[in-house]
Amino acid sequence: MADVARARKLAVRIRQIVSEAIEMQIKDPRLGMVTVTDAKVTGDLREATVFYTVYGDETQIADSARALSSATGILRATVGKQTGIKFVPTLTFVADIVPDTARELEDALERARLADEELARAREGAQYAGEADPYRRPAEDEDDDEDVDVPAAETTDEPAESRSNA
């Protein structure tokens, strides 16, 4: 088992080498505008997964995938020459879905923002269906101090203890 830091460094180096090789060496006409986004190497350094995106429509994406799979041998040989490691990992190319997911997330946020704006416009001229304060309050006497009736039990001068014991 190799060191995790070594696997991470190798993945970064593979990403650099593959992206340069795609730009300079691979002359396949099917290869579109490919961007290598990431690379992952297994812990034993035997397999490497290279993630890529393609700018274009579905046919260009499919054509680029076929071009990358046919150029895997050349790219692996280039990685082997430039890294100088004993065993060159096998390369697997996987289309990166992160940009698509980010685009879908941005679209969902835009729909939510538009719905919030529509709700704010509908709320501008709105009024309450009932009263402005719908909660019930206890009835308040208008003349609080004038006609206060004091119960007879409270007018006695007995201490509170004797009243509660009685």
Secondary structure, DSSP 8 states (H G I E B T S, - for coil): ---HHHHHHHHHHHHHHHHHHHHHT---TT--EEEEEEEEE-TTSSEEEEEEEEES-HHHHHHHHHHHHHTHHHHHHHHHHHH--SS--EEEEEE--HHHHHHHHHHHHHHHHHHHHHHHHHHHT---SS-SS-S------S-TTTS----GGGSS---HHHHHH-
